[in-house]
Amino acid sequence: MPTSEVKYLGGLRTTAKHLQSGNEIITDAPVDNHGKGEAFSPTDLVATALVQCMMTIIGIYAKNNDVDPGEISADVTKIMASNPRRIEEIEINLTFKGHNLDSKQKKKVENAALNCPVAKSLSSELKQTVRFNFN
């Protein structure tokens, strides 16, 4: 069964419908690549999906090990390169507030995040810089 249905709307914009849930997202080309920059670009979604995957895997680890990772938030920066145009680096700052993780659990959380399915699916040429801030 297909995962999604994607349509080109013209003007460098697409819409994607997640078939199981019916949720929809729109992408727009970025201003520096002939677009309006009015929505996530496809490369923005790649960078964002990476940290969302990391958070999901951390959540699974926490649930399976009965630990509280606290409030998790992240800042994501996508760095583009040219010739060919591609994502060169994704920088992620993960912040944990109000957690009850000891040093051993923190290492396991870091390992889980760095080995999430999206991280392992991206090219080894794409630099992934991830910082863990346990406040």
Helices and strands as residue ranges (DSSP letters): E 4-10, E 13-18, E 24-28, G 31-33, H 42-64, E 71-81, E 86-97, H 103-114, H 117-121, E 127-134
